[in-house]
Amino acid sequence: MKTRLASVAALGAALVGLGASIASLYDYLGPAPAFCAETGCATVRASAWAHPLGVPMPVLGIAFFLVMAVLAFARRPRLRLALAATGAAWAVGLIGLQAFVIHAWCKLCMIADPMAIAGGIAVLAGARTVRFSWPRLAAAVPVVGATVLALSLFAHHAPPLPAGTPACVAREQVPGEVTVVEFVDFECPFCRALAPKLAEALRAAHVPVRVVRKMVPLPMHPHALPAALAWCCAAAQGKGDQMADALFAAPPEELTTDGCEKIATQVGCDLDRYRRDLPAMVGKVAADMLDARGGEIHSLPTVFVGGARLTGANHTAADLVAEIDRAAR
C-alpha cells in the first residue's frame, strides 16, 4: 500500500508541478500576468535569476516535470531516481534563493518547487512504475488542466493598460502600486540626464511606486555592458537602487570592470558573491535586450509609467509625477 501511495504521489506531484510551470511560463511570456501579478511574483520574474543563460526558468520546470511524468510510466528506475533527487535538491536551492537572495516569494514557484521536493521524496520512498494504459495517460491531462484553472481562479490581476503596451512592460505590473519600467544604459548621456529627475519624481510621488530596470547597453558605449552586468549583480543582492545611483554618478570612463567592482564595494555588495554572479548575469542582460527589441525600444532613455511610454530626457520631475498620478487613477 505504501509503495502504491508513493507511486501515485510521485505522478501527482509531477502533474501539479507541470501545471504550475505552464502557468508561470504564460506570465513570463504573455501580454500580462494572468496567474501571479503580485509584487513578489513580479520581483522574482525581474530578478537576474529568472532567465539562466537567457532561458525562462519555467521552461526548465516544464521540461523537468514532463520528464518525471513520463518516467512514472517507464521502467527506468535509476534514471528516475537520479532525476528525482536532482530536481528535489534544485528546488530546495530555488526556495533558498527566493528567501535569502531575492527576498521575494512567487506563489507559482512555491507550488512547483515543493512539488519537485514531494516527488523526489516519493521516488526515494520507493515509488514504482505506474502500469501504463491509455485511460490512465488520458487522466493525467485533466490534472494538469485543473491545476492551471485553479491557479487562474485565485489570481489577482493588475489594472488594464493602454493598447499597444509592450508585453515585457505589461508583465511587470502588479496590483496596488504603480510600476515604472526603465530601459537604461548607464553610459548614455541622456539616461544620465533623466536619472536625477526620475529620482526626484519617485521621492515626490503620492502613491507606492515600484521601479523595474531593464539593461540595454548600447554597442557605441564601451563601458555600458560592464555597468549593466554590475547592476545585475548588485540587484541580486538587493542593492539595485543604490548601484544605479552610484553608476549614474560615476564618470563614464570609470565604468570599467574594475571600476564597477569598486563601486559595488562602495554600495555594500559582497564582492566574492558579486564576482561569482557576474558570468550568469550575461543571460539576464541578453533577456532584457530581447525585451527592448520586442517592445520596439528605439532610443534611450525609454521609461514606461504604467503603460505610458516616455522617451528622451526632456521630461521634468513634475511631468513624471503627473504620469505616476495618472497611472494610479
N, C-alpha and C positions, 0 to 999 in steps of 0.2 A: 504493500500500500504506500509506504514512504517513497519507494522508487517511482511509483506511478504519479504521486503528487509532485515529486521533483521534476518529472518529465513534463507534466502539464504546466508547472510553474515556469520552467525554462522557456517553453514555447510561448506562453502567455507574455512573459517579460519581453521577449524579442518582438512580439507583435505590437505591444503597447509602446515600447521604445521606438519602433518603426513609425507608428502613427505620430508620436510627439516630434520625431525628427522631420517628418514630412511637413508638419505644421510649422516648425521652426524654419525650414528652408523657404516656405512661402513668405514668411515675414522677412527673411533676408533678401529675397529676390522680387517679391511682389510690389505693387504700386504703393501699398501702405500696410502697416502691421495689422493683421486680421486676428491674431491669436494672442499676442503678447506685446501690447503697446505701452505697458507700464515703464516707469523710469528705469528700474533695474534691468529689464529686458533690453531697452534701448542702449543702456550703458554697456552691457555685455556685447551687444552687436557692434557697437562703435569701438570696442577695445582693440588693441593690437593683436589680441589672441583669437579674434573671431575668424580670421582668414589665414590659417597657416599655409605658407607658400602660395598665397592667393586663392586658396580653395575654401569656400564657406564651410565652417565647421559642421553644419547639419549634413552636408554631403557625406562626410566621414561617418556620421551617425547612421545615415540611411544604409550605407554600404555594410557597416558592421552588423546592424540588426537584421538586414536582409540575409546576410550570410548565415547568421545564427539561426534564423528561422528555417532556412534550407537545411542546415546541418541537423536540425531537430528531427528531420525525416531521413537523413542519410547515415549510413553506418560508417562514420569516420570519427570514432571516439577520441583518438589522440588529437586530431586537428581541432575538434570541437572543444576539448578540454583546454588546449593551448590558447585558442582564441577567446574562450570564456574568461580565463584567468587574466589574459592581457587586457581585455575590454573592461573587466571589473577594476583592475589596477588603474587603467587610464581614466575611468570615470571618477575614482577617488581623487586622482590628481586634478581633474577638471573642477570638482567641487571645492578642493583646496584653493585652486586658482581664483575662483569667484570670492571665496571667503577672505583670503589673505593678500591677494594681488589686485584684483579688480574692485573689490569691496562693493559688489552689487550682485543681486540674485536674479536670474532669469527663470521664470516658472516652468518654461518648457524644458530647460536644462535640468531642472530639479524633478522632472518626470523621467526624462531619458536617462540621465546618469544613474539614478537609483535602480532603474530597470536593468541597466547593464550590470550593476552590482548584484541585484537579486538573481539575474540569470546566471551570473558566474557562480554564485553560492549554490544554486540549484544543480548546476552541472557538476560542481565539485562534490555535492552531496550524493551524487550517483544517478542523475537523470539519464535515462536511456533513450534510445531512438524511438520516436513515435511511429507506430506502424502506419505506413503510407496507404492512403486511399484518397480517391478524388473528392468524396464528400468532406473528408477532414481538411484537405487542402483548400477546398472552396469555403469552408467555415472560417478559415484564417482571414480571408479578405474582409468580412464584416467586422471583425475585431479591430482591424486597423482603421476602417472607416468610422466605427463607433468612437474610437479614441479621438480622431480628428474632429468629429461632430461635437463630442463632449467638450473639447477644448474651445471650440468656437462659441459655445453657449455661455462660457464663463469669461469670455474676452471683454476687455474694456477698451473701447475704441477712441482714438484721438479725434479731434474735431476735423470736419471736412476741409479740404484745401482747394484752392482755385484750380480749374482745369489747366493742364499743362505743367503742373508742378512735377519736377523730375522724381522718379521712383526712389532714387537714393536719398532725396530730401524727405519725401513722404514717410519713408521707413523710420526716420529718426524722431518723428513726432510722438509725443506722449500726452496722455490726458492730464489736465490740470495745470499745465505750465506752457510757456512759450518756448519753442526751440529755435535757436539761431544756428544755422549751418554755415560755416565759413570755409570756403575753398581758398587756400592760402599758400604762398611761397614766402618764406621768411627773409629772402634776399630781395624780393620785389619791392622797389621804392614806393609803389602805390599801395601795396599791402601795409607797408610800414607807416604810410601817411594815414591810413584809415584806422590802424590799431588803437591809437590813443582815443580817438573819437568813439570807437566801439566800447572801449573800456569805460569811458565816461558815461555812455548810454546805459551800460549794464548797472553801473552804480546808481544811476538816477531812475531806473525802471521801477514802475509801481506794482509789478507782478513778478512772480518767480520766473526766471529765465535760465534755460539750460543751453550751454554752448557746445556744439559739436564741431571739431576742426577736421577738415579733410586735406591731406597733404597733396599739393600739386607743384612739385619742384620743377621749374622750367629749365630746359637744357641750356638756355642762354646765361643762366646764373650758376657759376661753378660751385658755389657753396650751398646752393638750395637743397641738394639731396642730403648732404651730411646734417644740415639743420633739421630737415624733415625726419630723418631717422632718429636724431637726438630727441626731438619732441616725442616721437612714438615711445621711445624707451622711458622718458620721464613720465609720460601719461600712464604707462603701465604700472608705475609706482605711485600713481595718484598725485603727480606733480605737474600735470599738463598745463594748467593755467600759469603757474609760476615760471615754467620753462618757456612758454610762449612770450610772456612779458620780457624775460631775460634775452631771448633770441632777438626780439624786435629792438631791444635797447642796445644790443651789442653792435659795433661797427661791422658792416657786411664782410670785410676782409678777415674778420676774426671767426667767422662761421666755418672754420675748417674742422676736420675730425677731432684734432687735438683741442682746438678752441671750444668746440661743443662739449667735450669732456670736462673742461674746466668750468664751463657754465653749469653743466649738470651737477658738478660738485658744489658749486655756489648755491644752488637751489635746494640742496639737501638730498640728492639722489645717492643711492647705494651704488658706488662706482663699479664694484665687482659684478653686481647684477646687471647694471647698465651695459657693461661690455659683453656679458653673456647673451643679453637680449638683442643686441644690435643686429646680428645676422638675420634673425627671424623677422625683424621689422621691415625688411625689404618687401615681403609679401603684403604687409599692411599698406605700405606706400603704393605698391602696384594696384591693390584693390581700390584705394582712394582715387588713383589716376583713372582707373576704368570708370568709376562713378562720375568723375568730372567729364569724361568723354561721353558717357551715356546721358548725362544731364545737359549736354551742349554748353559746357562752360568754356567760352572762347576768350575770356580776358579775366585778369585778376586785378584787384580782389573781386570776388563774387560772393555775396552774402545773401542767404535766404532767412528772412524773419517770418516764421511760419511758412507760408507758401509764397510770400512776396520776394521777388528777385531784385536785389540792389547791386549794381555793377559800378565799379570805379571808386575813387577815393574822395569824390566831391561832396558826399553826404555829410551833414553835420551831426553832432551828437543829438541835437533836438530832433532831426529827421529820424534818426534811428529809434529814439524813444517813442516818437509818434507811431512808427511802424510796429513797435512792440505792443503799444496800447491797442492798436488796430487789430493785431493778431489775437490779443487776449479777448477781444469782443467777439 
